[in-house]
Amino acid sequence: MKRYSTDHQITRRSILAGAAALAAAAPLSAFKSRITKAAISAITDEIGKTQAEAIDFAHHYAMSFIELRNLPETGKEFAKMTEPELKRSAAELASNKLKVSFLNTSLLKFTWPGLNPDVPVKPGDQKRWDSRKDDVANALLAANILGTDKVRVFTGSRVAHPETTYKLIAQTMEELIPMADKAKVHLLIENEFTQNIGTSAESRDILAMLPSKTIGLNWDPGNAQVLKETPFPDGYALVPKDRILNVQFKASNTLDGPDKMDWKAVLEALQKDNYTYKIGLETHGDAAKRMEHAHASMEEMMRIVGSL
């Protein structure tokens, strides 16, 4: 009887076993992430006067993900919408084959009681502080309905010495972690120049006080630049890379002008550090030229990503 089939089987097993052993022995550094055009997103209320226009913008650039903040037509925050409103928006996006990468909110973006003893808290801010948990609960519901696991939060109006607020910020975030855990949503602190966490160094310090992986960072290097930080490479070197769960860029940071940044270098560094999340355009700037700048910035970012 011929032994060919048996010999062939043994040889094949040997090859498969060898391949498996090689894969197991390969260094982790061989499995690097690659940032592609599929990683690029944008906030809808700055890429269209209506949600339909924003969807057209996303389709024009073959985007699969968008960020949400306010409905362009009304200015109403998605985080404050009713359940029926949210379900209608979710259905509209799904029918257009778009997913939500990040829910931008104004949560905690006001003067908190206790941040600055010398500054009285306005009644409106006190009311927002008192309702913070209800507001967060609604934002978490919105995130669940819209299909995203990332929600933006802020750290209170900036004081002269932000480091004096860290303890209160940490306590406030810790109160919200169980709610976010239950909803399976990450709360992303944005480094914002009007807030007590505005620079990369401040982001590093507050995240060190909040080791829970439920809390992450929405890193906006343009915001740090306003506070006179060199966002790259200096600022980026300070930020804990495993806590960056979303990145945002402004049109002025990609186009010619005093605020332009070397985004290719930034993306190369993120890629080297295995960043696997999204990068969203927050256009900002002159309202009259916002759409013009949105297109120009998106074209430039797509060009940069294509060159990586």
N, C-alpha and C positions, 0 to 999 in steps of 0.2 A: 504494500500500500504506500502511496506517495505521502510524504510528510510536508509538502509545500504549504498547505493552509495553516498547519500548526506553527511552522517556522515563521510564516508571515505574521500570524497573530502575536507571537512572542516579540518579534521585531517592532511591531506597531506599539505594543505596550511599553516597550523599552523607550521608544521615542517619546511617547506621551509622558512617561514618568520623568524622563530627562528634562522635558520642557517645563513640567510643573516644578521640578527642583530649581531650574534656572530662574523661573518667575519668582519663587519664594526667596531666592538669594539676591534678587535684583534690589538695589538700593531704592529707598522711597523717593529719592531725588529724581529718579527716572520718570516718575509719574507726575509731571508738572501740569498744572492747569494752563489753559490757554484762553485769553480774553478775545472774544470774537464779537462781531457786530450783533450777535444775538444777546449780548450782555447789555446793550444800550437801551435805555428807557427814557421817559420824559414825563414831566408833570402836565396833565392835560389842560389845566386852565391857563397855561402860558404858551400853548401851541395851537390854540384855536379859540375863536370867540364863542363857539358852541362846542358841546361834547362831540357832535357829529363832525365838525371841522377838525377837532383834535384826533378823532379816529382816522379821518382821511390823512392827516399828517403822519400818523403812526404807520398807516398802510403804505404811504409814499416811500418811507424809509425801511419798509419790510420789517418793522418792529413786531415782536411777539408780546412784549410787556410794556405797560405804561404805569406811571405813578398817579395817584389821585390826591387831591387836596380839596378844591372847591369845584362845584359845578360851574362851568364858565358862564352859562346863561344867567344864573341867579347869584353867584358868589357864595352860596350856602355850602358849608363844610360837609363833606361826606360823613365825617365822624359824628355829625349832629343830625343826620337824616333819620327818618322813621324807617321801620323795617320794610314796609311796602316800597318806599322810595329806593331803598338800597337794593331790593330784589329786582326792581325794574332796571336799575343801572347795571347790576351784575348780569342780567339777561342780555342787555344791549351789548355789553362788552363780549360776552360769550358768543353771541351771534356773529360778532365781527372778529372772532378768533384772537381776542386780546386777553391777556392775563394781567393781574395787578401785582406788581413787584413790591410796592411800598405804599402805605397809607400815611400821608402827611397830615398832621393835626396841629392845632394851636394849644394842645394840652399843656397847662402849667406855664404858659408864656405870659406872665404878668407878675406884678409885685406881690410876693408872698408875705404874710404876717411872719415877723421874726427874722426876715432877711437883713433889714436895716432898722435898728431901733430909732434912728433919728428921722426916719421918713414915715409919716402916717399912711396907713393902707386905705386906699379909696374904697367906698362901700361896694362898688362893682367888683373890685379885686377880691375883697373879703368874701363876697357871694361866690365867686368862681373857686376860691380856695375851699369853701365849705362844701361845694358840690363836686369837688375833684374826683371822688371815687365814682359817683354816678356818671360823670362825664367820661371817665376812663372805661367804665362798664359799657357805655354806648359805643365808644370807639372800638372796643374789643368785639362787640357784636357786629359792628360794621365790617371789621376786618374778616371775621368768620364768613359773613355773607358774601363779601367781595372776593374771598379766596386768597387773602394774603396773610402771612404770619409775622408781619413787621409793621409796627406802628410808631410814629415819631412822637417824642415828648421833649419838653424843654426844662430849664433849670432855674427859672425865676429871673426877674429883671436884674441886670448886672449892677453890682455895688463896687465901691472903690477898691475893696480888697476881697475878691471873690473867694479866696481860700477860707475866709471866715464863714462861708455858707456851706461848706462841704458836708459838715455833720448833718445839717438840716436836709440837704439834698439827698444824702444817703438814706436817712430815716424815711423820707417821703417815698423814695423809690422802693424801699423794702416793704412799705405798706401795700404797694401795688403789685409786687411780685406774685403773691398767691393768686390774685385775680388773673394776671396774665398767664400764669402756669395753667390754670383751669381752662382758659380759652386756647391754650397752646399757641400763644402769640409772644413774640419778642418785643420789648419796649426799647426803642433805639433813641438814646440821647443824641440830639444834634448839637455839635459845637457851633454856636451862633453868637455873633459879636455883641448882641444886645443882652445876652444871657450870661449867667455866672460860669457856665462851661463854654468857653469860646475858642480856646486855643488847643493845640494838640497836647501840650503839657498838662493843661487842666483836664482834658479828656482822660489822659493817662492816670492822673491822680484820683479822679472820681471813680473810674472803673476799678482801680485797685481797692477801693473801699466797698465795691459792689461786685464780689466775685461770682455771683449767680450768672449763669449763661443766659438767663432770661433777659438780662440787660445787655444791650450791645451799643454800638456807635454808628450813627449816620455821619460819616466823615465828609465835611465840606471844606476843602482846603482854601477856597475863596473866602469863607468867613474868617478863618484864622489869619488870612492875609490882611484883612481890614484891621485886625488888632496888632499889626506890625510884625507878625510871625512870618518867617520864611517857610511857607508850607511844605516845600520840597527842596532839598532832601531833609532839612533840619527838622521840621515839624513831623514829617512822616516817620522819621527815625524814632520818635518818642511814642507814637501810638501803638498800643498792643494789637498786632495784626489779626490775631484770632478773635478780636472783638468787633472788628469792622464788618458790619452786615449789610451796609448799603453805602454807596458813594454818590455824591452829587457834584455837578459842575455847572458854573454859570456861563452864559454866552461870552461875557467880558473876559473870562479866563481862557477862552480858546481863540478869540479874535484879536487882531492887531490893536494894540493900545497899552496903556500903563498897567493894566491888571492881567495881561496875558501871562499864562503859565506854560511850562514845558510839560504838556499833558502826555506826550509820548514817554518821557522819562517816568512820569507818575504811573502810567499804565504798565510799563515794563517792570517797575518795582512791584506793583500789585501782582502782576503775573508771576514774577519770581517767588513771591511769598504765597502763592497758591490761592489767590483771591478767586472765589467762585460765585460771587453774588452779582448784583446789577449796578449799573452806573447811570444815574438819571440826570437829564438836563432840567435845570431850574433857570429859565431864560433870564428873568429880571431885566433891569435896564429901562430905557425910554419906552413908554407904552406905545407911542406912535410908531416906533420901529421894532416893536417886540417880535412880530412875525418874521420880519426880514432877518433879524438877528437869530431867531430860532432856527430858521432854515440854514443860514450861513454857519452857525455853530454846529448844527447836526451834521452838515456835510463835512465840516472839518474834523469832527470827532470820528465819523465813519471812515474818513481817509486815514486818520491816525491809527485806528484799530486795524484797518486793513493792511497797514504796513508793519504790524508787530511780527 
